[in-house]
Amino acid sequence: MKHKINIDNISLAYESTGTGPFLMLVHGFTGSSSTMSYLCEALAPYRTVLSIDLIGHGKSDSPEQVDSYSTESNIRHLQGILNHAGAKKADLVGYSLGGRIALSFAHAFSNTVESLFLIGTSPGINSNEATIRKISDSNLASLIEGDGLEIFVDQWMQLPIWKSLQERIGPAKWKESREQRLGNSSVGLANSLRGSGVGSMPPLHNFLHLITNPVHLIAGQEDQKFSRLAEKMNRLLPNGQVHLVPNAGHAAHLEQPKFVSELIIKALK
């Protein structure tokens, strides 16, 4: 079932399906709820799945105000969607940008979270790196607005981080991935970078020891950067567990969807 909810005068879209306790899926940058469709279908027999479109993505609004895209705003959006759905508690599954937002949400509302599944997720970066990254994200946002969405998406999809995804999902699904990304708003993606890029996110390293919920850190075995980050985060989390996905890079849930969905189902059981 498709839903629209208004939070802070912003229309946010989400879909609900399945039965039982609640679980929320949070996609990555340039994605939408459609990119989580395999997980949604696989998890629906075990949970009432809420698959959301983050602000600036999919069918959610793309306002001009950058403040609307902040981590704090995204946390309010997740809380508002859970309230609208009637969920007092939920498991959260987040990928990349969605993983950072889910982790930030768990820090802010630990009593609302049953467990976390973080795919290719960073807890943020320190102040010196953050300044550099914020400038980089701002420049990329200006490129999106200046050169247009199509040029940006084609350049984005040529980044080395997506090479294994392109090889594994094949030409037809790769073309579908491009069309999905092009369905987003240039304003939305540019402001998402400015407001909730990793350089703008309040880092959580010093707070991970306070997150006592079960946290499953999932990374593709071929994604060396995020595999290392998962191990580092796990050393700080009281109730963490690392899961390395074989034959997968950064988008492990898209490259090995059956493996990742079965991993999550096993942990939920």
Phi, psi and omega in degrees: 000135180268142181226153169231137179224144180256119178230125182055038181064025177241129178275121181243138183253143170208160178241146177233141178203164175092192185212159177097198179302162187273147174218134181248134176255130182234113186284177180263180180298136185072002180268196175195180179301332182296333181285350178254016189296322180296313179298320180302311181293321182291327185268344183302327177293346185246340185215157165279109189265126173253113180251116192254158167256114177298157175308136180084003184227153174055230184262007174278160182295158176231075183291163181282335186284118183296327181301334181292346184257004183296163176302318180299319178295317179299322177298316178298323180296316179298316180298319180295320178293317178299317178298317181298324181280350181084023182264117174277332177219158179200152165278147179238133174240117182231143180243125174054247176306315179297327177291320178295321178292318179297319179295318178296323177297316180297325177294321182280324186228061184299329182288344180273342187260127173281305179205161181240139171236109187249115183257121178053054191242141175251147174274011184107181182226159183289170192299318181296311178296322183298320180298315179296316181293323180297320177295316179299315179296321179295319178295320179293322177298318179295325177296317179301314182288326183278315185267342180100159186295319185296316179296317179299311183300317180295322176291319180300318184284351176268358179297144182304333183297339183259002185300314182293325177297314180300318182292324188275327184270344176085166187300319184295312180288330176296320177295319177299321179298319178296315180298320179298315180297321179292343177284351177279173180263137178296321177296316182298314181291320179298315181285333174296319176297316182291320188268328184227021171295163185298334178289336181264346184285131172299120184295148187246006183309316184282358182244356184298328181292346180270348181271099186267355177297153172299127181236119179258114183263111186250129178215145174293137182299331180276351179268084188298321182299310185278340170293317178294319178298320179299317180295319180294316180296321183298329179290342182258343182271134179293331187224051183256163177207134180262135176233112176264127185266118181293150177055046180211148174256223188294319182267066187301325182289342176264330181279325178226066187297322181294315180300313184291319180294320179293325177299313181294316180300317179300316180292323180294324179291000000 
